[in-house]
């Protein structure tokens, strides 16, 4: 037996995983509770992406030999992998084990903090229809309560995956939020926010750099001790220095290409990547000149047609000292995805979807495997979205008139607005099609 485990471990360390798996399974056929074979087979499952098998096998190993030093790193590996893959509820007990083994492990501590329910979030919320209470979970977007405030009711670009372009006939008001209205809104937030210092995003569907009073608006948020973030396509130079000097906590730059002759002009329609690149260098210069510590990060939207430009964009970010994150481009808003599911998509919609790495209906099916159980949607329990005219949207993923709450933020309390969200019929449609932003959990294992 000892020779067999030694051979299996040698094959495992040499990267011959199929051979190692066969040897481990042979050992377990004779000794089902062999802790090293169970653990190491679980580690092979983990790196192969079979998370449920990894959890099951390593769990059995630790039950047999909880103090075995050769198993010490397994809880950490599983916990961090589950966390990274979005399974925060499943990750928490593994991260707790890892934290107990090494309290000084900062990566584990950070992940564990994001895998626990924040103090301001109740464990469940009553169903207004009298059904099963909605279960809550550690939010993905931010552990802090967030207000998304569209200070500009339009955008300078017409990105095809955004409703500003693909729902251009929607009778939606356009314009700028006045500084006086914003001051009233931010003061009301200060009074009734579920947390002492919420996150404030000065964007949703609009481009905040279009607002001539952006620095003053940023200042109003910071004066009240809240964090403030911008998201921009960076196709505007006017006001950039003043915006930097106002020192927002973070600036996201949305990009989908790096070459003028590439796909950027289609996926960020109306934009000029040459101006964006120039502004990125200027942004670095202004941050250094004014000694501003704003975090800048580039969100690169991946399409079938721009994959070869991702590496160059990452290198540019490294040169400038900006963070880089990439993600598959997503078709917005959720109303458009429902049109796809129900077979009402236009030819224009289908042409847009054809550029995406994965069809939205396929994404829905993939997500549906992970999102099961009666879990709440964090876009309603941990965020409030306010339009430029002070009205409140059902959530940040909706755009059309029927998905607005029909109330001004200044006219109703936080509790009244939340009650409107939970009673809105569109949420039922969203859940029926598996589109709600709810918790990811490992699928139940077959009996």
TIFITOR-124028 format. One record per residue (C-alpha): x, y, z; residue in one letter; residue number from 1. Coordinates in steps of 0.02 Angstrom, whole numbers, padded with zeros to 5 digits. Layout:
BEGIN
+--------+--------+--------+---+-----+
|     px |     py |     pz | r |   k |
+--------+--------+--------+---+-----+
|      X |      Y |      Z | A | NUM |
...
+--------+--------+--------+---+-----+
This chain:
BEGIN
+--------+--------+--------+---+-----+
|     px |     py |     pz | r |   k |
+--------+--------+--------+---+-----+
|  00000 |  00000 |  00000 | X |   1 |
|  00139 |  00121 |  00044 | X |   2 |
|  00222 |  00090 | -00125 | X |   3 |
|  00057 |  00123 | -00212 | X |   4 |
|  00030 |  00291 | -00125 | X |   5 |
|  00210 |  00336 | -00160 | X |   6 |
|  00189 |  00295 | -00344 | X |   7 |
|  00028 |  00395 | -00351 | X |   8 |
|  00108 |  00547 | -00269 | X |   9 |
|  00258 |  00536 | -00386 | X |  10 |
|  00145 |  00533 | -00538 | X |  11 |
|  00044 |  00676 | -00465 | X |  12 |
|  00198 |  00785 | -00434 | X |  13 |
|  00260 |  00746 | -00610 | X |  14 |
|  00098 |  00812 | -00683 | X |  15 |
|  00037 |  00642 | -00743 | X |  16 |
| -00135 |  00673 | -00671 | X |  17 |
| -00230 |  00535 | -00761 | X |  18 |
| -00105 |  00405 | -00701 | X |  19 |
| -00109 |  00478 | -00524 | X |  20 |
| -00299 |  00476 | -00523 | X |  21 |
| -00302 |  00294 | -00574 | X |  22 |
| -00180 |  00248 | -00436 | X |  23 |
| -00274 |  00348 | -00303 | X |  24 |
| -00438 |  00265 | -00352 | X |  25 |
| -00355 |  00094 | -00344 | X |  26 |
| -00298 |  00133 | -00166 | X |  27 |
| -00473 |  00192 | -00117 | X |  28 |
| -00551 |  00034 | -00188 | X |  29 |
| -00452 | -00062 | -00056 | X |  30 |
| -00451 |  00069 |  00081 | X |  31 |
| -00598 |  00191 |  00056 | X |  32 |
| -00545 |  00304 |  00200 | X |  33 |
| -00363 |  00329 |  00151 | X |  34 |
| -00344 |  00516 |  00191 | X |  35 |
| -00199 |  00555 |  00073 | X |  36 |
| -00280 |  00466 | -00075 | X |  37 |
| -00446 |  00555 | -00040 | X |  38 |
| -00362 |  00724 | -00020 | X |  39 |
| -00250 |  00712 | -00172 | X |  40 |
| -00389 |  00646 | -00282 | X |  41 |
| -00487 |  00797 | -00223 | X |  42 |
| -00345 |  00912 | -00274 | X |  43 |
| -00344 |  00836 | -00448 | X |  44 |
| -00532 |  00865 | -00458 | X |  45 |
| -00504 |  01045 | -00404 | X |  46 |
| -00377 |  01087 | -00539 | X |  47 |
| -00487 |  00996 | -00666 | X |  48 |
| -00634 |  01109 | -00624 | X |  49 |
| -00739 |  00976 | -00539 | X |  50 |
| -00773 |  01079 | -00384 | X |  51 |
| -00911 |  00971 | -00312 | X |  52 |
| -00800 |  00817 | -00318 | X |  53 |
| -00657 |  00913 | -00239 | X |  54 |
| -00766 |  00971 | -00094 | X |  55 |
| -00832 |  00796 | -00066 | X |  56 |
| -00663 |  00707 | -00073 | X |  57 |
| -00564 |  00831 |  00032 | X |  58 |
| -00707 |  00843 |  00156 | X |  59 |
| -00698 |  00654 |  00181 | X |  60 |
| -00508 |  00663 |  00201 | X |  61 |
| -00518 |  00798 |  00335 | X |  62 |
| -00655 |  00702 |  00425 | X |  63 |
| -00538 |  00553 |  00436 | X |  64 |
| -00377 |  00648 |  00478 | X |  65 |
| -00417 |  00828 |  00530 | X |  66 |
| -00244 |  00858 |  00603 | X |  67 |
| -00141 |  00779 |  00464 | X |  68 |
| -00010 |  00911 |  00414 | X |  69 |
| -00009 |  00844 |  00235 | X |  70 |
| -00189 |  00904 |  00218 | X |  71 |
| -00157 |  01077 |  00290 | X |  72 |
| -00160 |  01173 |  00126 | X |  73 |
| -00313 |  01089 |  00052 | X |  74 |
| -00443 |  01194 |  00142 | X |  75 |
| -00355 |  01352 |  00083 | X |  76 |
| -00348 |  01292 | -00098 | X |  77 |
| -00531 |  01243 | -00101 | X |  78 |
| -00589 |  01398 | -00009 | X |  79 |
| -00498 |  01519 | -00122 | X |  80 |
| -00549 |  01426 | -00280 | X |  81 |
| -00732 |  01425 | -00231 | X |  82 |
| -00720 |  01610 | -00189 | X |  83 |
| -00638 |  01653 | -00354 | X |  84 |
| -00770 |  01554 | -00449 | X |  85 |
| -00908 |  01651 | -00361 | X |  86 |
| -00967 |  01514 | -00241 | X |  87 |
| -00950 |  01622 | -00087 | X |  88 |
| -01079 |  01531 |  00020 | X |  89 |
| -00990 |  01366 | -00012 | X |  90 |
| -00819 |  01447 |  00012 | X |  91 |
| -00850 |  01517 |  00186 | X |  92 |
| -00827 |  01357 |  00290 | X |  93 |
| -00668 |  01311 |  00196 | X |  94 |
| -00597 |  01485 |  00218 | X |  95 |
| -00638 |  01477 |  00403 | X |  96 |
| -00538 |  01315 |  00415 | X |  97 |
| -00393 |  01395 |  00323 | X |  98 |
| -00400 |  01551 |  00433 | X |  99 |
| -00394 |  01444 |  00589 | X | 100 |
| -00238 |  01357 |  00522 | X | 101 |
| -00151 |  01521 |  00478 | X | 102 |
| -00231 |  01680 |  00546 | X | 103 |
| -00095 |  01785 |  00461 | X | 104 |
| -00145 |  01730 |  00285 | X | 105 |
| -00208 |  01894 |  00213 | X | 106 |
| -00278 |  01820 |  00052 | X | 107 |
| -00386 |  01702 |  00154 | X | 108 |
| -00438 |  01841 |  00273 | X | 109 |
| -00491 |  01954 |  00129 | X | 110 |
| -00589 |  01816 |  00043 | X | 111 |
| -00671 |  01765 |  00207 | X | 112 |
| -00724 |  01944 |  00239 | X | 113 |
| -00811 |  01949 |  00069 | X | 114 |
| -00891 |  01778 |  00102 | X | 115 |
| -00984 |  01832 |  00257 | X | 116 |
| -01150 |  01922 |  00263 | X | 117 |
| -01120 |  02108 |  00297 | X | 118 |
| -01193 |  02177 |  00458 | X | 119 |
| -01319 |  02286 |  00366 | X | 120 |
| -01393 |  02140 |  00269 | X | 121 |
| -01528 |  02038 |  00356 | X | 122 |
| -01515 |  01850 |  00332 | X | 123 |
| -01683 |  01846 |  00244 | X | 124 |
| -01823 |  01958 |  00182 | X | 125 |
| -02009 |  01924 |  00187 | X | 126 |
| -02095 |  01882 |  00023 | X | 127 |
| -02231 |  02015 | -00002 | X | 128 |
| -02341 |  01879 | -00080 | X | 129 |
| -02330 |  01775 |  00078 | X | 130 |
| -02216 |  01644 |  00005 | X | 131 |
| -02049 |  01577 |  00064 | X | 132 |
| -01937 |  01717 |  00132 | X | 133 |
| -01797 |  01773 |  00016 | X | 134 |
| -01627 |  01716 |  00078 | X | 135 |
| -01483 |  01839 |  00076 | X | 136 |
| -01298 |  01809 |  00039 | X | 137 |
| -01132 |  01905 |  00036 | X | 138 |
| -01152 |  02031 | -00107 | X | 139 |
| -01039 |  02014 | -00257 | X | 140 |
| -01030 |  02194 | -00320 | X | 141 |
| -00985 |  02273 | -00153 | X | 142 |
| -00997 |  02224 |  00031 | X | 143 |
| -01058 |  02402 |  00058 | X | 144 |
| -01229 |  02468 |  00014 | X | 145 |
| -01220 |  02556 | -00154 | X | 146 |
| -01312 |  02700 | -00235 | X | 147 |
| -01296 |  02709 | -00424 | X | 148 |
| -01340 |  02887 | -00475 | X | 149 |
| -01348 |  02929 | -00660 | X | 150 |
| -01301 |  03113 | -00652 | X | 151 |
| -01308 |  03117 | -00843 | X | 152 |
| -01460 |  03047 | -00934 | X | 153 |
| -01371 |  03004 | -01095 | X | 154 |
| -01203 |  02956 | -01169 | X | 155 |
| -01087 |  03022 | -01304 | X | 156 |
| -01066 |  02847 | -01379 | X | 157 |
| -01188 |  02719 | -01448 | X | 158 |
| -01116 |  02552 | -01394 | X | 159 |
| -01227 |  02418 | -01472 | X | 160 |
| -01239 |  02313 | -01313 | X | 161 |
| -01303 |  02463 | -01213 | X | 162 |
| -01485 |  02520 | -01211 | X | 163 |
| -01434 |  02698 | -01254 | X | 164 |
| -01405 |  02625 | -01428 | X | 165 |
| -01511 |  02469 | -01438 | X | 166 |
| -01666 |  02548 | -01358 | X | 167 |
| -01644 |  02721 | -01435 | X | 168 |
| -01831 |  02735 | -01471 | X | 169 |
| -01875 |  02711 | -01287 | X | 170 |
| -01964 |  02871 | -01226 | X | 171 |
| -01838 |  02905 | -01090 | X | 172 |
| -01795 |  03078 | -01024 | X | 173 |
| -01621 |  03144 | -01060 | X | 174 |
| -01524 |  03281 | -00975 | X | 175 |
| -01413 |  03326 | -00827 | X | 176 |
| -01450 |  03311 | -00642 | X | 177 |
| -01440 |  03483 | -00562 | X | 178 |
| -01314 |  03509 | -00424 | X | 179 |
| -01455 |  03563 | -00308 | X | 180 |
| -01552 |  03402 | -00340 | X | 181 |
| -01394 |  03299 | -00315 | X | 182 |
| -01360 |  03388 | -00151 | X | 183 |
| -01536 |  03348 | -00090 | X | 184 |
| -01516 |  03166 | -00144 | X | 185 |
| -01347 |  03143 | -00062 | X | 186 |
| -01409 |  03224 |  00099 | X | 187 |
| -01558 |  03105 |  00102 | X | 188 |
| -01438 |  02961 |  00074 | X | 189 |
| -01334 |  03024 |  00219 | X | 190 |
| -01488 |  03021 |  00331 | X | 191 |
| -01565 |  02853 |  00286 | X | 192 |
| -01432 |  02742 |  00209 | X | 193 |
| -01425 |  02565 |  00281 | X | 194 |
| -01239 |  02594 |  00313 | X | 195 |
| -01147 |  02746 |  00383 | X | 196 |
| -01042 |  02775 |  00227 | X | 197 |
| -01115 |  02694 |  00070 | X | 198 |
| -01031 |  02682 | -00099 | X | 199 |
| -01091 |  02810 | -00226 | X | 200 |
| -01074 |  02772 | -00411 | X | 201 |
| -01100 |  02925 | -00522 | X | 202 |
| -01154 |  02821 | -00670 | X | 203 |
| -01270 |  02689 | -00735 | X | 204 |
| -01315 |  02708 | -00920 | X | 205 |
| -01246 |  02885 | -00938 | X | 206 |
| -01072 |  02959 | -00960 | X | 207 |
| -01028 |  03061 | -00804 | X | 208 |
| -00888 |  03156 | -00890 | X | 209 |
| -01022 |  03249 | -00990 | X | 210 |
| -01078 |  03339 | -00832 | X | 211 |
| -00998 |  03513 | -00823 | X | 212 |
| -01015 |  03513 | -00633 | X | 213 |
| -00939 |  03342 | -00605 | X | 214 |
| -00799 |  03403 | -00488 | X | 215 |
| -00927 |  03492 | -00378 | X | 216 |
| -01035 |  03335 | -00372 | X | 217 |
| -00886 |  03226 | -00327 | X | 218 |
| -00843 |  03350 | -00190 | X | 219 |
| -01018 |  03341 | -00116 | X | 220 |
| -01001 |  03154 | -00095 | X | 221 |
| -00828 |  03163 | -00019 | X | 222 |
| -00881 |  03301 |  00101 | X | 223 |
| -01008 |  03179 |  00173 | X | 224 |
| -00878 |  03043 |  00199 | X | 225 |
| -00936 |  02924 |  00062 | X | 226 |
| -00834 |  02838 | -00073 | X | 227 |
| -00868 |  02897 | -00250 | X | 228 |
| -00833 |  02807 | -00413 | X | 229 |
| -00842 |  02853 | -00597 | X | 230 |
| -00857 |  02745 | -00752 | X | 231 |
| -00812 |  02826 | -00917 | X | 232 |
| -00776 |  02784 | -01098 | X | 233 |
| -00641 |  02919 | -01089 | X | 234 |
| -00688 |  02991 | -01259 | X | 235 |
| -00698 |  03164 | -01181 | X | 236 |
| -00550 |  03274 | -01137 | X | 237 |
| -00643 |  03429 | -01078 | X | 238 |
| -00647 |  03434 | -00889 | X | 239 |
| -00528 |  03287 | -00865 | X | 240 |
| -00403 |  03383 | -00761 | X | 241 |
| -00538 |  03456 | -00649 | X | 242 |
| -00614 |  03283 | -00627 | X | 243 |
| -00444 |  03213 | -00575 | X | 244 |
| -00415 |  03355 | -00452 | X | 245 |
| -00583 |  03317 | -00369 | X | 246 |
| -00502 |  03149 | -00321 | X | 247 |
| -00639 |  03019 | -00343 | X | 248 |
| -00598 |  02856 | -00258 | X | 249 |
| -00597 |  02758 | -00420 | X | 250 |
| -00615 |  02781 | -00607 | X | 251 |
| -00660 |  02638 | -00721 | X | 252 |
| -00617 |  02659 | -00906 | X | 253 |
| -00725 |  02553 | -01020 | X | 254 |
| -00633 |  02486 | -01174 | X | 255 |
| -00659 |  02355 | -01309 | X | 256 |
| -00506 |  02372 | -01418 | X | 257 |
| -00342 |  02463 | -01442 | X | 258 |
| -00321 |  02492 | -01629 | X | 259 |
| -00408 |  02626 | -01730 | X | 260 |
| -00434 |  02505 | -01874 | X | 261 |
| -00495 |  02366 | -01760 | X | 262 |
| -00668 |  02333 | -01688 | X | 263 |
| -00670 |  02474 | -01560 | X | 264 |
| -00766 |  02591 | -01676 | X | 265 |
| -00904 |  02460 | -01687 | X | 266 |
| -00911 |  02398 | -01507 | X | 267 |
| -00887 |  02574 | -01437 | X | 268 |
| -00982 |  02654 | -01581 | X | 269 |
| -00947 |  02838 | -01601 | X | 270 |
| -00785 |  02830 | -01504 | X | 271 |
| -00606 |  02859 | -01558 | X | 272 |
| -00478 |  02744 | -01478 | X | 273 |
| -00339 |  02867 | -01522 | X | 274 |
| -00419 |  02994 | -01406 | X | 275 |
| -00443 |  02862 | -01272 | X | 276 |
| -00260 |  02811 | -01276 | X | 277 |
| -00206 |  02992 | -01272 | X | 278 |
| -00321 |  03023 | -01123 | X | 279 |
| -00253 |  02870 | -01032 | X | 280 |
| -00077 |  02944 | -01040 | X | 281 |
| -00146 |  03114 | -00990 | X | 282 |
| -00239 |  03035 | -00845 | X | 283 |
| -00077 |  02958 | -00781 | X | 284 |
|  00010 |  03127 | -00798 | X | 285 |
| -00129 |  03220 | -00706 | X | 286 |
| -00137 |  03094 | -00564 | X | 287 |
|  00050 |  03112 | -00536 | X | 288 |
|  00051 |  03301 | -00558 | X | 289 |
| -00088 |  03329 | -00432 | X | 290 |
| -00032 |  03186 | -00318 | X | 291 |
| -00202 |  03105 | -00324 | X | 292 |
| -00219 |  02925 | -00265 | X | 293 |
| -00375 |  02882 | -00366 | X | 294 |
| -00377 |  02701 | -00418 | X | 295 |
| -00392 |  02687 | -00607 | X | 296 |
| -00439 |  02524 | -00690 | X | 297 |
| -00480 |  02472 | -00866 | X | 298 |
| -00628 |  02358 | -00896 | X | 299 |
| -00595 |  02270 | -01061 | X | 300 |
| -00751 |  02197 | -01143 | X | 301 |
| -00708 |  02040 | -01240 | X | 302 |
| -00791 |  02003 | -01407 | X | 303 |
| -00755 |  01871 | -01538 | X | 304 |
| -00669 |  02006 | -01640 | X | 305 |
| -00553 |  02088 | -01513 | X | 306 |
| -00471 |  01945 | -01418 | X | 307 |
| -00301 |  01980 | -01496 | X | 308 |
| -00302 |  02158 | -01428 | X | 309 |
| -00327 |  02109 | -01246 | X | 310 |
| -00143 |  02071 | -01212 | X | 311 |
| -00088 |  02239 | -01283 | X | 312 |
| -00217 |  02329 | -01176 | X | 313 |
| -00156 |  02236 | -01023 | X | 314 |
|  00023 |  02288 | -01063 | X | 315 |
| -00031 |  02470 | -01083 | X | 316 |
| -00114 |  02465 | -00912 | X | 317 |
|  00044 |  02391 | -00836 | X | 318 |
|  00147 |  02531 | -00914 | X | 319 |
|  00031 |  02664 | -00843 | X | 320 |
|  00008 |  02582 | -00673 | X | 321 |
| -00178 |  02553 | -00698 | X | 322 |
| -00270 |  02394 | -00650 | X | 323 |
| -00336 |  02285 | -00790 | X | 324 |
| -00490 |  02174 | -00787 | X | 325 |
| -00570 |  02087 | -00934 | X | 326 |
| -00740 |  02008 | -00950 | X | 327 |
| -00850 |  01944 | -01092 | X | 328 |
| -00959 |  02083 | -01162 | X | 329 |
| -01139 |  02070 | -01101 | X | 330 |
| -01300 |  02115 | -01193 | X | 331 |
| -01399 |  02247 | -01096 | X | 332 |
| -01526 |  02284 | -01028 | X | 333 |
| -01614 |  02134 | -00953 | X | 334 |
| -01772 |  02177 | -01053 | X | 335 |
| -01674 |  02141 | -01213 | X | 336 |
| -01618 |  01971 | -01147 | X | 337 |
| -01799 |  01928 | -01110 | X | 338 |
| -01841 |  01975 | -01290 | X | 339 |
| -01709 |  01850 | -01346 | X | 340 |
| -01777 |  01714 | -01233 | X | 341 |
| -01955 |  01745 | -01290 | X | 342 |
| -01908 |  01751 | -01475 | X | 343 |
| -01942 |  01937 | -01502 | X | 344 |
| -01764 |  01990 | -01543 | X | 345 |
| -01743 |  02104 | -01692 | X | 346 |
| -01620 |  02072 | -01833 | X | 347 |
| -01514 |  02212 | -01760 | X | 348 |
| -01514 |  02125 | -01589 | X | 349 |
| -01463 |  01960 | -01667 | X | 350 |
| -01319 |  02043 | -01761 | X | 351 |
| -01257 |  02117 | -01597 | X | 352 |
| -01272 |  01951 | -01506 | X | 353 |
| -01174 |  01865 | -01644 | X | 354 |
| -01020 |  01966 | -01593 | X | 355 |
| -01025 |  01904 | -01414 | X | 356 |
| -00916 |  01762 | -01351 | X | 357 |
| -01068 |  01673 | -01281 | X | 358 |
| -01251 |  01694 | -01328 | X | 359 |
| -01352 |  01772 | -01184 | X | 360 |
| -01469 |  01623 | -01182 | X | 361 |
| -01320 |  01506 | -01160 | X | 362 |
| -01256 |  01618 | -01019 | X | 363 |
| -01427 |  01606 | -00939 | X | 364 |
| -01421 |  01417 | -00948 | X | 365 |
| -01245 |  01410 | -00877 | X | 366 |
| -01287 |  01530 | -00737 | X | 367 |
| -01445 |  01434 | -00699 | X | 368 |
| -01342 |  01284 | -00647 | X | 369 |
| -01253 |  01391 | -00517 | X | 370 |
| -01398 |  01499 | -00457 | X | 371 |
| -01523 |  01386 | -00372 | X | 372 |
| -01620 |  01400 | -00211 | X | 373 |
| -01733 |  01541 | -00152 | X | 374 |
| -01600 |  01677 | -00148 | X | 375 |
| -01633 |  01863 | -00158 | X | 376 |
| -01565 |  01976 | -00295 | X | 377 |
| -01428 |  02091 | -00233 | X | 378 |
| -01477 |  02226 | -00359 | X | 379 |
| -01629 |  02256 | -00249 | X | 380 |
| -01565 |  02216 | -00074 | X | 381 |
| -01396 |  02302 | -00084 | X | 382 |
| -01418 |  02440 | -00214 | X | 383 |
| -01530 |  02585 | -00260 | X | 384 |
| -01523 |  02656 | -00437 | X | 385 |
| -01572 |  02838 | -00465 | X | 386 |
| -01600 |  02918 | -00636 | X | 387 |
| -01540 |  03092 | -00684 | X | 388 |
| -01714 |  03166 | -00654 | X | 389 |
| -01721 |  03097 | -00477 | X | 390 |
| -01837 |  02952 | -00517 | X | 391 |
| -01793 |  02777 | -00458 | X | 392 |
| -01762 |  02626 | -00569 | X | 393 |
| -01810 |  02450 | -00518 | X | 394 |
| -01626 |  02406 | -00532 | X | 395 |
| -01468 |  02454 | -00624 | X | 396 |
| -01498 |  02320 | -00758 | X | 397 |
| -01666 |  02390 | -00818 | X | 398 |
| -01701 |  02533 | -00937 | X | 399 |
| -01878 |  02538 | -01007 | X | 400 |
| -02023 |  02638 | -00934 | X | 401 |
| -02115 |  02484 | -00864 | X | 402 |
| -01961 |  02439 | -00760 | X | 403 |
| -01953 |  02606 | -00670 | X | 404 |
| -02031 |  02624 | -00498 | X | 405 |
| -02132 |  02779 | -00542 | X | 406 |
| -02074 |  02876 | -00389 | X | 407 |
| -01948 |  03013 | -00354 | X | 408 |
| -01809 |  02966 | -00235 | X | 409 |
| -01838 |  03123 | -00131 | X | 410 |
| -02022 |  03084 | -00104 | X | 411 |
| -02014 |  02915 | -00020 | X | 412 |
| -01912 |  02834 |  00117 | X | 413 |
| -01784 |  02696 |  00092 | X | 414 |
| -01908 |  02570 |  00161 | X | 415 |
| -02048 |  02627 |  00045 | X | 416 |
| -01934 |  02618 | -00107 | X | 417 |
| -01874 |  02445 | -00057 | X | 418 |
| -02054 |  02386 | -00037 | X | 419 |
| -02090 |  02445 | -00214 | X | 420 |
| -01944 |  02342 | -00279 | X | 421 |
| -02004 |  02183 | -00196 | X | 422 |
| -02182 |  02202 | -00259 | X | 423 |
| -02134 |  02243 | -00440 | X | 424 |
| -02199 |  02116 | -00565 | X | 425 |
| -02044 |  02128 | -00675 | X | 426 |
| -01940 |  02043 | -00539 | X | 427 |
| -02052 |  01891 | -00555 | X | 428 |
| -02019 |  01886 | -00743 | X | 429 |
| -01832 |  01904 | -00714 | X | 430 |
| -01832 |  01760 | -00589 | X | 431 |
| -01942 |  01652 | -00700 | X | 432 |
| -01810 |  01662 | -00836 | X | 433 |
| -01664 |  01637 | -00717 | X | 434 |
| -01594 |  01812 | -00746 | X | 435 |
| -01593 |  01878 | -00568 | X | 436 |
| -01426 |  01926 | -00491 | X | 437 |
| -01433 |  01799 | -00352 | X | 438 |
| -01312 |  01687 | -00260 | X | 439 |
| -01206 |  01555 | -00345 | X | 440 |
| -01202 |  01387 | -00258 | X | 441 |
| -01123 |  01221 | -00304 | X | 442 |
| -01255 |  01111 | -00385 | X | 443 |
| -01322 |  00975 | -00271 | X | 444 |
| -01227 |  00813 | -00293 | X | 445 |
| -01324 |  00661 | -00355 | X | 446 |
| -01382 |  00545 | -00219 | X | 447 |
+--------+--------+--------+---+-----+
